[in-house]
Amino acid sequence: MKCSKFLSELNDFLDGSLDSSLKAELEEHLTWCHNCHVVCNTTKKTIEIYRENQVYELPDTLRVKLQTAIITKCKSSKSKD
Ligand SMILES: [Zn+2]
């Protein structure tokens, strides 16, 4: 699974609405991809904060920011190989 795919499924993953096979793929990605692990944790915390305020949806602007940051990071780390 690519980081871009992971990030596109992240909201549903955290929401618990993914089917089990896809969920397993995302969990597998998290075991080796530190960047996505960080984004996942950050997003989870953000969602928890919003839930406390009775707002569930992660703002698009924040999601796009996270996605852009992670994809840039992944690309730059790959180019070092
Ligand atoms: Zn990743």
PDB file of the backbone (N, CA, C, O) and the ligand in Angstrom, with CONECT records:
HET     ZN  A 101       1
ATOM      1  N   MET A   1       0.837  -1.205   0.000  1.00  0.00           N
ATOM      2  CA  MET A   1       0.000   0.000   0.000  1.00  0.00           C
ATOM      3  C   MET A   1       0.869   1.251   0.000  1.00  0.00           C
ATOM      4  O   MET A   1       1.838   1.358   0.752  1.00  0.00           O
ATOM      5  N   LYS A   2       0.500   2.191  -0.859  1.00  0.00           N
ATOM      6  CA  LYS A   2       1.231   3.456  -0.907  1.00  0.00           C
ATOM      7  C   LYS A   2       0.699   4.414   0.158  1.00  0.00           C
ATOM      8  O   LYS A   2      -0.431   4.286   0.629  1.00  0.00           O
ATOM      9  N   CYS A   3       1.547   5.375   0.521  1.00  0.00           N
ATOM     10  CA  CYS A   3       1.161   6.365   1.517  1.00  0.00           C
ATOM     11  C   CYS A   3      -0.087   7.139   1.072  1.00  0.00           C
ATOM     12  O   CYS A   3      -0.961   7.440   1.885  1.00  0.00           O
ATOM     13  N   SER A   4      -0.158   7.455  -0.214  1.00  0.00           N
ATOM     14  CA  SER A   4      -1.309   8.224  -0.701  1.00  0.00           C
ATOM     15  C   SER A   4      -2.604   7.433  -0.500  1.00  0.00           C
ATOM     16  O   SER A   4      -3.639   8.002  -0.152  1.00  0.00           O
ATOM     17  N   LYS A   5      -2.538   6.120  -0.722  1.00  0.00           N
ATOM     18  CA  LYS A   5      -3.698   5.254  -0.513  1.00  0.00           C
ATOM     19  C   LYS A   5      -4.056   5.194   0.982  1.00  0.00           C
ATOM     20  O   LYS A   5      -5.218   5.287   1.380  1.00  0.00           O
ATOM     21  N   PHE A   6      -3.017   5.037   1.768  1.00  0.00           N
ATOM     22  CA  PHE A   6      -3.220   5.004   3.219  1.00  0.00           C
ATOM     23  C   PHE A   6      -3.953   6.258   3.685  1.00  0.00           C
ATOM     24  O   PHE A   6      -4.930   6.192   4.431  1.00  0.00           O
ATOM     25  N   LEU A   7      -3.448   7.409   3.219  1.00  0.00           N
ATOM     26  CA  LEU A   7      -4.015   8.676   3.675  1.00  0.00           C
ATOM     27  C   LEU A   7      -5.446   8.866   3.189  1.00  0.00           C
ATOM     28  O   LEU A   7      -6.271   9.468   3.875  1.00  0.00           O
ATOM     29  N   SER A   8      -5.730   8.346   2.000  1.00  0.00           N
ATOM     30  CA  SER A   8      -7.090   8.505   1.482  1.00  0.00           C
ATOM     31  C   SER A   8      -8.086   7.654   2.274  1.00  0.00           C
ATOM     32  O   SER A   8      -9.281   7.948   2.298  1.00  0.00           O
ATOM     33  N   GLU A   9      -7.584   6.601   2.918  1.00  0.00           N
ATOM     34  CA  GLU A   9      -8.467   5.721   3.700  1.00  0.00           C
ATOM     35  C   GLU A   9      -8.421   6.020   5.197  1.00  0.00           C
ATOM     36  O   GLU A   9      -9.152   5.426   5.990  1.00  0.00           O
ATOM     37  N   LEU A  10      -7.543   6.958   5.564  1.00  0.00           N
ATOM     38  CA  LEU A  10      -7.284   7.172   6.990  1.00  0.00           C
ATOM     39  C   LEU A  10      -8.531   7.550   7.793  1.00  0.00           C
ATOM     40  O   LEU A  10      -8.741   7.051   8.899  1.00  0.00           O
ATOM     41  N   ASN A  11      -9.340   8.421   7.235  1.00  0.00           N
ATOM     42  CA  ASN A  11     -10.532   8.846   7.976  1.00  0.00           C
ATOM     43  C   ASN A  11     -11.469   7.685   8.285  1.00  0.00           C
ATOM     44  O   ASN A  11     -11.968   7.544   9.402  1.00  0.00           O
ATOM     45  N   ASP A  12     -11.696   6.856   7.263  1.00  0.00           N
ATOM     46  CA  ASP A  12     -12.571   5.703   7.468  1.00  0.00           C
ATOM     47  C   ASP A  12     -11.939   4.692   8.424  1.00  0.00           C
ATOM     48  O   ASP A  12     -12.621   4.027   9.204  1.00  0.00           O
ATOM     49  N   PHE A  13     -10.610   4.603   8.335  1.00  0.00           N
ATOM     50  CA  PHE A  13      -9.867   3.711   9.230  1.00  0.00           C
ATOM     51  C   PHE A  13     -10.092   4.124  10.690  1.00  0.00           C
ATOM     52  O   PHE A  13     -10.397   3.293  11.546  1.00  0.00           O
ATOM     53  N   LEU A  14      -9.938   5.405  10.946  1.00  0.00           N
ATOM     54  CA  LEU A  14     -10.097   5.906  12.312  1.00  0.00           C
ATOM     55  C   LEU A  14     -11.558   5.873  12.741  1.00  0.00           C
ATOM     56  O   LEU A  14     -11.870   5.774  13.928  1.00  0.00           O
ATOM     57  N   ASP A  15     -12.428   5.956  11.776  1.00  0.00           N
ATOM     58  CA  ASP A  15     -13.858   5.922  12.025  1.00  0.00           C
ATOM     59  C   ASP A  15     -14.331   4.498  12.324  1.00  0.00           C
ATOM     60  O   ASP A  15     -15.401   4.284  12.894  1.00  0.00           O
ATOM     61  N   GLY A  16     -13.497   3.527  11.920  1.00  0.00           N
ATOM     62  CA  GLY A  16     -13.853   2.130  12.129  1.00  0.00           C
ATOM     63  C   GLY A  16     -14.822   1.601  11.090  1.00  0.00           C
ATOM     64  O   GLY A  16     -15.431   0.549  11.286  1.00  0.00           O
ATOM     65  N   SER A  17     -14.972   2.323   9.980  1.00  0.00           N
ATOM     66  CA  SER A  17     -15.966   1.916   8.991  1.00  0.00           C
ATOM     67  C   SER A  17     -15.367   1.140   7.815  1.00  0.00           C
ATOM     68  O   SER A  17     -16.077   0.799   6.869  1.00  0.00           O
ATOM     69  N   LEU A  18     -14.064   0.861   7.873  1.00  0.00           N
ATOM     70  CA  LEU A  18     -13.454   0.079   6.800  1.00  0.00           C
ATOM     71  C   LEU A  18     -13.763  -1.405   6.967  1.00  0.00           C
ATOM     72  O   LEU A  18     -13.985  -1.888   8.078  1.00  0.00           O
ATOM     73  N   ASP A  19     -13.772  -2.120   5.837  1.00  0.00           N
ATOM     74  CA  ASP A  19     -13.919  -3.559   5.978  1.00  0.00           C
ATOM     75  C   ASP A  19     -12.607  -4.156   6.491  1.00  0.00           C
ATOM     76  O   ASP A  19     -11.549  -3.535   6.383  1.00  0.00           O
ATOM     77  N   SER A  20     -12.687  -5.356   7.044  1.00  0.00           N
ATOM     78  CA  SER A  20     -11.566  -5.880   7.822  1.00  0.00           C
ATOM     79  C   SER A  20     -10.307  -6.114   6.998  1.00  0.00           C
ATOM     80  O   SER A  20      -9.204  -5.958   7.522  1.00  0.00           O
ATOM     81  N   SER A  21     -10.436  -6.485   5.715  1.00  0.00           N
ATOM     82  CA  SER A  21      -9.241  -6.741   4.916  1.00  0.00           C
ATOM     83  C   SER A  21      -8.488  -5.448   4.631  1.00  0.00           C
ATOM     84  O   SER A  21      -7.259  -5.409   4.684  1.00  0.00           O
ATOM     85  N   LEU A  22      -9.238  -4.389   4.329  1.00  0.00           N
ATOM     86  CA  LEU A  22      -8.608  -3.098   4.073  1.00  0.00           C
ATOM     87  C   LEU A  22      -7.998  -2.547   5.361  1.00  0.00           C
ATOM     88  O   LEU A  22      -6.914  -1.962   5.353  1.00  0.00           O
ATOM     89  N   LYS A  23      -8.704  -2.744   6.448  1.00  0.00           N
ATOM     90  CA  LYS A  23      -8.212  -2.302   7.738  1.00  0.00           C
ATOM     91  C   LYS A  23      -6.879  -2.982   8.062  1.00  0.00           C
ATOM     92  O   LYS A  23      -5.955  -2.346   8.568  1.00  0.00           O
ATOM     93  N   ALA A  24      -6.792  -4.270   7.766  1.00  0.00           N
ATOM     94  CA  ALA A  24      -5.557  -5.022   8.004  1.00  0.00           C
ATOM     95  C   ALA A  24      -4.409  -4.473   7.162  1.00  0.00           C
ATOM     96  O   ALA A  24      -3.265  -4.418   7.614  1.00  0.00           O
ATOM     97  N   GLU A  25      -4.730  -4.065   5.925  1.00  0.00           N
ATOM     98  CA  GLU A  25      -3.698  -3.484   5.061  1.00  0.00           C
ATOM     99  C   GLU A  25      -3.174  -2.172   5.630  1.00  0.00           C
ATOM    100  O   GLU A  25      -1.974  -1.900   5.589  1.00  0.00           O
ATOM    101  N   LEU A  26      -4.076  -1.372   6.156  1.00  0.00           N
ATOM    102  CA  LEU A  26      -3.646  -0.103   6.751  1.00  0.00           C
ATOM    103  C   LEU A  26      -2.818  -0.344   8.005  1.00  0.00           C
ATOM    104  O   LEU A  26      -1.829   0.347   8.251  1.00  0.00           O
ATOM    105  N   GLU A  27      -3.229  -1.329   8.794  1.00  0.00           N
ATOM    106  CA  GLU A  27      -2.475  -1.633  10.010  1.00  0.00           C
ATOM    107  C   GLU A  27      -1.081  -2.132   9.662  1.00  0.00           C
ATOM    108  O   GLU A  27      -0.105  -1.831  10.350  1.00  0.00           O
ATOM    109  N   GLU A  28      -1.005  -2.900   8.583  1.00  0.00           N
ATOM    110  CA  GLU A  28       0.291  -3.402   8.131  1.00  0.00           C
ATOM    111  C   GLU A  28       1.186  -2.240   7.696  1.00  0.00           C
ATOM    112  O   GLU A  28       2.381  -2.213   7.989  1.00  0.00           O
ATOM    113  N   HIS A  29       0.575  -1.278   6.988  1.00  0.00           N
ATOM    114  CA  HIS A  29       1.324  -0.102   6.537  1.00  0.00           C
ATOM    115  C   HIS A  29       1.906   0.652   7.734  1.00  0.00           C
ATOM    116  O   HIS A  29       3.041   1.127   7.691  1.00  0.00           O
ATOM    117  N   LEU A  30       1.123   0.752   8.787  1.00  0.00           N
ATOM    118  CA  LEU A  30       1.556   1.475   9.977  1.00  0.00           C
ATOM    119  C   LEU A  30       2.748   0.814  10.660  1.00  0.00           C
ATOM    120  O   LEU A  30       3.522   1.480  11.349  1.00  0.00           O
ATOM    121  N   THR A  31       2.895  -0.501  10.468  1.00  0.00           N
ATOM    122  CA  THR A  31       3.986  -1.199  11.158  1.00  0.00           C
ATOM    123  C   THR A  31       5.353  -0.833  10.596  1.00  0.00           C
ATOM    124  O   THR A  31       6.362  -0.941  11.293  1.00  0.00           O
ATOM    125  N   TRP A  32       5.390  -0.395   9.324  1.00  0.00           N
ATOM    126  CA  TRP A  32       6.702  -0.064   8.750  1.00  0.00           C
ATOM    127  C   TRP A  32       6.850   1.382   8.319  1.00  0.00           C
ATOM    128  O   TRP A  32       7.970   1.849   8.114  1.00  0.00           O
ATOM    129  N   CYS A  33       5.722   2.117   8.174  1.00  0.00           N
ATOM    130  CA  CYS A  33       5.809   3.497   7.693  1.00  0.00           C
ATOM    131  C   CYS A  33       5.680   4.474   8.856  1.00  0.00           C
ATOM    132  O   CYS A  33       4.586   4.748   9.348  1.00  0.00           O
ATOM    133  N   HIS A  34       6.822   4.986   9.277  1.00  0.00           N
ATOM    134  CA  HIS A  34       6.827   5.896  10.420  1.00  0.00           C
ATOM    135  C   HIS A  34       6.046   7.177  10.121  1.00  0.00           C
ATOM    136  O   HIS A  34       5.335   7.693  10.983  1.00  0.00           O
ATOM    137  N   ASN A  35       6.183   7.685   8.896  1.00  0.00           N
ATOM    138  CA  ASN A  35       5.515   8.935   8.545  1.00  0.00           C
ATOM    139  C   ASN A  35       3.991   8.824   8.701  1.00  0.00           C
ATOM    140  O   ASN A  35       3.347   9.689   9.296  1.00  0.00           O
ATOM    141  N   CYS A  36       3.441   7.751   8.160  1.00  0.00           N
ATOM    142  CA  CYS A  36       1.998   7.570   8.253  1.00  0.00           C
ATOM    143  C   CYS A  36       1.569   7.288   9.694  1.00  0.00           C
ATOM    144  O   CYS A  36       0.470   7.651  10.112  1.00  0.00           O
ATOM    145  N   HIS A  37       2.450   6.640  10.435  1.00  0.00           N
ATOM    146  CA  HIS A  37       2.174   6.384  11.845  1.00  0.00           C
ATOM    147  C   HIS A  37       1.976   7.707  12.590  1.00  0.00           C
ATOM    148  O   HIS A  37       1.053   7.866  13.389  1.00  0.00           O
ATOM    149  N   VAL A  38       2.875   8.645  12.299  1.00  0.00           N
ATOM    150  CA  VAL A  38       2.791   9.961  12.942  1.00  0.00           C
ATOM    151  C   VAL A  38       1.510  10.683  12.521  1.00  0.00           C
ATOM    152  O   VAL A  38       0.808  11.261  13.351  1.00  0.00           O
ATOM    153  N   VAL A  39       1.217  10.639  11.222  1.00  0.00           N
ATOM    154  CA  VAL A  39       0.010  11.308  10.728  1.00  0.00           C
ATOM    155  C   VAL A  39      -1.232  10.670  11.329  1.00  0.00           C
ATOM    156  O   VAL A  39      -2.178  11.361  11.706  1.00  0.00           O
ATOM    157  N   CYS A  40      -1.219   9.345  11.415  1.00  0.00           N
ATOM    158  CA  CYS A  40      -2.352   8.622  11.985  1.00  0.00           C
ATOM    159  C   CYS A  40      -2.597   9.059  13.429  1.00  0.00           C
ATOM    160  O   CYS A  40      -3.730   9.346  13.818  1.00  0.00           O
ATOM    161  N   ASN A  41      -1.526   9.105  14.215  1.00  0.00           N
ATOM    162  CA  ASN A  41      -1.657   9.509  15.612  1.00  0.00           C
ATOM    163  C   ASN A  41      -2.126  10.951  15.745  1.00  0.00           C
ATOM    164  O   ASN A  41      -2.975  11.268  16.578  1.00  0.00           O
ATOM    165  N   THR A  42      -1.560  11.820  14.910  1.00  0.00           N
ATOM    166  CA  THR A  42      -1.933  13.234  14.951  1.00  0.00           C
ATOM    167  C   THR A  42      -3.404  13.406  14.593  1.00  0.00           C
ATOM    168  O   THR A  42      -4.135  14.154  15.242  1.00  0.00           O
ATOM    169  N   THR A  43      -3.822  12.694  13.541  1.00  0.00           N
ATOM    170  CA  THR A  43      -5.210  12.804  13.092  1.00  0.00           C
ATOM    171  C   THR A  43      -6.155  12.257  14.150  1.00  0.00           C
ATOM    172  O   THR A  43      -7.221  12.818  14.404  1.00  0.00           O
ATOM    173  N   LYS A  44      -5.746  11.154  14.760  1.00  0.00           N
ATOM    174  CA  LYS A  44      -6.576  10.540  15.802  1.00  0.00           C
ATOM    175  C   LYS A  44      -6.795  11.513  16.959  1.00  0.00           C
ATOM    176  O   LYS A  44      -7.910  11.677  17.455  1.00  0.00           O
ATOM    177  N   LYS A  45      -5.703  12.151  17.373  1.00  0.00           N
ATOM    178  CA  LYS A  45      -5.794  13.121  18.467  1.00  0.00           C
ATOM    179  C   LYS A  45      -6.686  14.285  18.078  1.00  0.00           C
ATOM    180  O   LYS A  45      -7.495  14.761  18.875  1.00  0.00           O
ATOM    181  N   THR A  46      -6.527  14.738  16.832  1.00  0.00           N
ATOM    182  CA  THR A  46      -7.336  15.859  16.353  1.00  0.00           C
ATOM    183  C   THR A  46      -8.813  15.497  16.362  1.00  0.00           C
ATOM    184  O   THR A  46      -9.655  16.291  16.781  1.00  0.00           O
ATOM    185  N   ILE A  47      -9.118  14.294  15.899  1.00  0.00           N
ATOM    186  CA  ILE A  47     -10.508  13.844  15.872  1.00  0.00           C
ATOM    187  C   ILE A  47     -11.055  13.770  17.289  1.00  0.00           C
ATOM    188  O   ILE A  47     -12.206  14.130  17.535  1.00  0.00           O
ATOM    189  N   GLU A  48     -10.223  13.300  18.228  1.00  0.00           N
ATOM    190  CA  GLU A  48     -10.680  13.212  19.611  1.00  0.00           C
ATOM    191  C   GLU A  48     -11.004  14.595  20.167  1.00  0.00           C
ATOM    192  O   GLU A  48     -11.984  14.773  20.890  1.00  0.00           O
ATOM    193  N   ILE A  49     -10.173  15.563  19.823  1.00  0.00           N
ATOM    194  CA  ILE A  49     -10.416  16.940  20.271  1.00  0.00           C
ATOM    195  C   ILE A  49     -11.741  17.438  19.694  1.00  0.00           C
ATOM    196  O   ILE A  49     -12.552  18.045  20.394  1.00  0.00           O
ATOM    197  N   TYR A  50     -11.944  17.167  18.398  1.00  0.00           N
ATOM    198  CA  TYR A  50     -13.172  17.626  17.764  1.00  0.00           C
ATOM    199  C   TYR A  50     -14.391  16.912  18.322  1.00  0.00           C
ATOM    200  O   TYR A  50     -15.461  17.505  18.459  1.00  0.00           O
ATOM    201  N   ARG A  51     -14.223  15.643  18.641  1.00  0.00           N
ATOM    202  CA  ARG A  51     -15.346  14.896  19.219  1.00  0.00           C
ATOM    203  C   ARG A  51     -15.778  15.507  20.536  1.00  0.00           C
ATOM    204  O   ARG A  51     -16.967  15.612  20.836  1.00  0.00           O
ATOM    205  N   GLU A  52     -14.779  15.912  21.323  1.00  0.00           N
ATOM    206  CA  GLU A  52     -15.088  16.536  22.602  1.00  0.00           C
ATOM    207  C   GLU A  52     -15.914  17.800  22.402  1.00  0.00           C
ATOM    208  O   GLU A  52     -16.713  18.181  23.257  1.00  0.00           O
ATOM    209  N   ASN A  53     -15.708  18.428  21.278  1.00  0.00           N
ATOM    210  CA  ASN A  53     -16.464  19.634  20.969  1.00  0.00           C
ATOM    211  C   ASN A  53     -17.700  19.343  20.123  1.00  0.00           C
ATOM    212  O   ASN A  53     -18.299  20.246  19.538  1.00  0.00           O
ATOM    213  N   GLN A  54     -18.066  18.069  20.072  1.00  0.00           N
ATOM    214  CA  GLN A  54     -19.249  17.641  19.350  1.00  0.00           C
ATOM    215  C   GLN A  54     -19.165  17.909  17.855  1.00  0.00           C
ATOM    216  O   GLN A  54     -20.184  17.989  17.169  1.00  0.00           O
ATOM    217  N   VAL A  55     -17.959  18.044  17.365  1.00  0.00           N
ATOM    218  CA  VAL A  55     -17.769  18.177  15.927  1.00  0.00           C
ATOM    219  C   VAL A  55     -16.926  17.001  15.484  1.00  0.00           C
ATOM    220  O   VAL A  55     -15.830  16.791  16.004  1.00  0.00           O
ATOM    221  N   TYR A  56     -17.412  16.248  14.550  1.00  0.00           N
ATOM    222  CA  TYR A  56     -16.723  15.020  14.207  1.00  0.00           C
ATOM    223  C   TYR A  56     -15.776  15.155  13.018  1.00  0.00           C
ATOM    224  O   TYR A  56     -14.649  14.662  13.068  1.00  0.00           O
ATOM    225  N   GLU A  57     -16.214  15.809  11.962  1.00  0.00           N
ATOM    226  CA  GLU A  57     -15.423  15.845  10.730  1.00  0.00           C
ATOM    227  C   GLU A  57     -14.101  16.579  10.899  1.00  0.00           C
ATOM    228  O   GLU A  57     -14.041  17.671  11.464  1.00  0.00           O
ATOM    229  N   LEU A  58     -13.046  15.952  10.396  1.00  0.00           N
ATOM    230  CA  LEU A  58     -11.762  16.623  10.338  1.00  0.00           C
ATOM    231  C   LEU A  58     -11.838  17.683   9.242  1.00  0.00           C
ATOM    232  O   LEU A  58     -12.248  17.388   8.120  1.00  0.00           O
ATOM    233  N   PRO A  59     -11.444  18.915   9.564  1.00  0.00           N
ATOM    234  CA  PRO A  59     -11.538  19.959   8.526  1.00  0.00           C
ATOM    235  C   PRO A  59     -10.706  19.610   7.299  1.00  0.00           C
ATOM    236  O   PRO A  59      -9.592  19.102   7.429  1.00  0.00           O
ATOM    237  N   ASP A  60     -11.228  19.874   6.131  1.00  0.00           N
ATOM    238  CA  ASP A  60     -10.528  19.551   4.892  1.00  0.00           C
ATOM    239  C   ASP A  60      -9.164  20.218   4.821  1.00  0.00           C
ATOM    240  O   ASP A  60      -8.198  19.631   4.333  1.00  0.00           O
ATOM    241  N   THR A  61      -9.093  21.445   5.310  1.00  0.00           N
ATOM    242  CA  THR A  61      -7.825  22.176   5.224  1.00  0.00           C
ATOM    243  C   THR A  61      -6.738  21.451   6.010  1.00  0.00           C
ATOM    244  O   THR A  61      -5.597  21.363   5.556  1.00  0.00           O
ATOM    245  N   LEU A  62      -7.085  20.931   7.182  1.00  0.00           N
ATOM    246  CA  LEU A  62      -6.111  20.220   8.002  1.00  0.00           C
ATOM    247  C   LEU A  62      -5.738  18.895   7.358  1.00  0.00           C
ATOM    248  O   LEU A  62      -4.573  18.499   7.354  1.00  0.00           O
ATOM    249  N   ARG A  63      -6.735  18.220   6.818  1.00  0.00           N
ATOM    250  CA  ARG A  63      -6.483  16.925   6.192  1.00  0.00           C
ATOM    251  C   ARG A  63      -5.539  17.087   4.993  1.00  0.00           C
ATOM    252  O   ARG A  63      -4.605  16.307   4.808  1.00  0.00           O
ATOM    253  N   VAL A  64      -5.805  18.112   4.191  1.00  0.00           N
ATOM    254  CA  VAL A  64      -4.960  18.376   3.023  1.00  0.00           C
ATOM    255  C   VAL A  64      -3.544  18.729   3.459  1.00  0.00           C
ATOM    256  O   VAL A  64      -2.571  18.290   2.845  1.00  0.00           O
ATOM    257  N   LYS A  65      -3.433  19.515   4.509  1.00  0.00           N
ATOM    258  CA  LYS A  65      -2.124  19.886   5.040  1.00  0.00           C
ATOM    259  C   LYS A  65      -1.345  18.653   5.460  1.00  0.00           C
ATOM    260  O   LYS A  65      -0.169  18.514   5.123  1.00  0.00           O
ATOM    261  N   LEU A  66      -1.985  17.768   6.186  1.00  0.00           N
ATOM    262  CA  LEU A  66      -1.339  16.542   6.652  1.00  0.00           C
ATOM    263  C   LEU A  66      -0.927  15.667   5.481  1.00  0.00           C
ATOM    264  O   LEU A  66       0.177  15.125   5.450  1.00  0.00           O
ATOM    265  N   GLN A  67      -1.823  15.540   4.529  1.00  0.00           N
ATOM    266  CA  GLN A  67      -1.537  14.690   3.374  1.00  0.00           C
ATOM    267  C   GLN A  67      -0.360  15.236   2.581  1.00  0.00           C
ATOM    268  O   GLN A  67       0.525  14.485   2.171  1.00  0.00           O
ATOM    269  N   THR A  68      -0.353  16.539   2.367  1.00  0.00           N
ATOM    270  CA  THR A  68       0.727  17.158   1.607  1.00  0.00           C
ATOM    271  C   THR A  68       2.053  16.972   2.330  1.00  0.00           C
ATOM    272  O   THR A  68       3.068  16.655   1.710  1.00  0.00           O
ATOM    273  N   ALA A  69       2.038  17.169   3.633  1.00  0.00           N
ATOM    274  CA  ALA A  69       3.258  17.037   4.422  1.00  0.00           C
ATOM    275  C   ALA A  69       3.797  15.619   4.366  1.00  0.00           C
ATOM    276  O   ALA A  69       5.000  15.411   4.206  1.00  0.00           O
ATOM    277  N   ILE A  70       2.924  14.661   4.494  1.00  0.00           N
ATOM    278  CA  ILE A  70       3.369  13.267   4.539  1.00  0.00           C
ATOM    279  C   ILE A  70       3.863  12.795   3.179  1.00  0.00           C
ATOM    280  O   ILE A  70       4.861  12.080   3.091  1.00  0.00           O
ATOM    281  N   ILE A  71       3.178  13.186   2.136  1.00  0.00           N
ATOM    282  CA  ILE A  71       3.590  12.755   0.794  1.00  0.00           C
ATOM    283  C   ILE A  71       4.938  13.375   0.443  1.00  0.00           C
ATOM    284  O   ILE A  71       5.794  12.716  -0.149  1.00  0.00           O
ATOM    285  N   THR A  72       5.125  14.635   0.808  1.00  0.00           N
ATOM    286  CA  THR A  72       6.405  15.294   0.565  1.00  0.00           C
ATOM    287  C   THR A  72       7.514  14.581   1.315  1.00  0.00           C
ATOM    288  O   THR A  72       8.597  14.356   0.774  1.00  0.00           O
ATOM    289  N   LYS A  73       7.242  14.226   2.559  1.00  0.00           N
ATOM    290  CA  LYS A  73       8.222  13.536   3.394  1.00  0.00           C
ATOM    291  C   LYS A  73       8.574  12.174   2.801  1.00  0.00           C
ATOM    292  O   LYS A  73       9.749  11.820   2.710  1.00  0.00           O
ATOM    293  N   CYS A  74       7.580  11.428   2.406  1.00  0.00           N
ATOM    294  CA  CYS A  74       7.805  10.100   1.845  1.00  0.00           C
ATOM    295  C   CYS A  74       8.633  10.189   0.573  1.00  0.00           C
ATOM    296  O   CYS A  74       9.541   9.386   0.358  1.00  0.00           O
ATOM    297  N   LYS A  75       8.323  11.155  -0.259  1.00  0.00           N
ATOM    298  CA  LYS A  75       9.044  11.315  -1.506  1.00  0.00           C
ATOM    299  C   LYS A  75      10.496  11.654  -1.247  1.00  0.00           C
ATOM    300  O   LYS A  75      11.384  11.113  -1.905  1.00  0.00           O
ATOM    301  N   SER A  76      10.755  12.538  -0.302  1.00  0.00           N
ATOM    302  CA  SER A  76      12.120  12.957  -0.052  1.00  0.00           C
ATOM    303  C   SER A  76      12.918  11.830   0.594  1.00  0.00           C
ATOM    304  O   SER A  76      14.113  11.701   0.329  1.00  0.00           O
ATOM    305  N   SER A  77      12.288  11.012   1.436  1.00  0.00           N
ATOM    306  CA  SER A  77      13.034   9.915   2.041  1.00  0.00           C
ATOM    307  C   SER A  77      13.337   8.824   1.038  1.00  0.00           C
ATOM    308  O   SER A  77      14.361   8.149   1.139  1.00  0.00           O
ATOM    309  N   LYS A  78      12.440   8.643   0.059  1.00  0.00           N
ATOM    310  CA  LYS A  78      12.668   7.634  -0.981  1.00  0.00           C
ATOM    311  C   LYS A  78      13.849   8.027  -1.871  1.00  0.00           C
ATOM    312  O   LYS A  78      14.627   7.169  -2.287  1.00  0.00           O
ATOM    313  N   SER A  79      13.980   9.314  -2.160  1.00  0.00           N
ATOM    314  CA  SER A  79      15.010   9.760  -3.092  1.00  0.00           C
ATOM    315  C   SER A  79      16.406   9.563  -2.527  1.00  0.00           C
ATOM    316  O   SER A  79      17.389   9.639  -3.264  1.00  0.00           O
ATOM    317  N   LYS A  80      16.504   9.310  -1.222  1.00  0.00           N
ATOM    318  CA  LYS A  80      17.817   9.097  -0.613  1.00  0.00           C
ATOM    319  C   LYS A  80      18.332   7.674  -0.878  1.00  0.00           C
ATOM    320  O   LYS A  80      19.532   7.417  -0.785  1.00  0.00           O
ATOM    321  N   ASP A  81      17.433   6.771  -1.204  1.00  0.00           N
ATOM    322  CA  ASP A  81      17.843   5.370  -1.386  1.00  0.00           C
ATOM    323  C   ASP A  81      18.739   5.160  -2.606  1.00  0.00           C
ATOM    324  O   ASP A  81      19.157   4.035  -2.879  1.00  0.00           O
TER     325      ASP A  81
HETATM  326 ZN    ZN A 101       3.050   5.636   4.643  1.00  0.00          ZN2+
END
